[in-house]
Amino acid sequence: MGVIKTGTRGPVPKRSDQRVRRNKDDGGDVEKLPAVGSVEIPDLDIEDPHPLIVDFYESLAESAQSQYYEPSDWQFARFTLHFANGLIKSNRPSSQMLAAVNAALTELLVSEGARRRVRLEVEREQSTGQLIDVAEMFRQQMSQ
């Protein structure tokens, strides 16, 4: 059985296009488990969820890293957001609960830093619309 590499510790690595390689990558072999079919995203199903929690769950479904989520990851997200919902609605929020929720969200790769630590980078295409040079428009207006 191959070794499954987990994320790195320490500072967040730079994006791959910003790194300069001075030594060989220590990646190692990864055992791959074949899976068939797509994963259905379950409903959030939290009683009276805070709007931030609803928005956050929907953003998970729209995020690029969610293509790697398995059914257990979606259940873990629901489980985590159940506690986050309680944290937001609490009159006495707990710093320990916040730390636990943050750690769980890191496991779901919700931040760029967490994704970089496992060597996953999202490259979202930018709009192909025409860029407007506002300074040039201003100069043209002034010269008329």
Secondary structure by P-SEA (a helix, b strand, c coil): cbbbbcccccccccccccccccccccccbbbbbbbcbbbbbcccccccccaaaaaaaaaaaaccccccccaaaaaaaaaaaaaaaaaaacccccaaaaaaaaaaaaaacccaaaaaaaccccccccccccccaaaaaaaaaaac
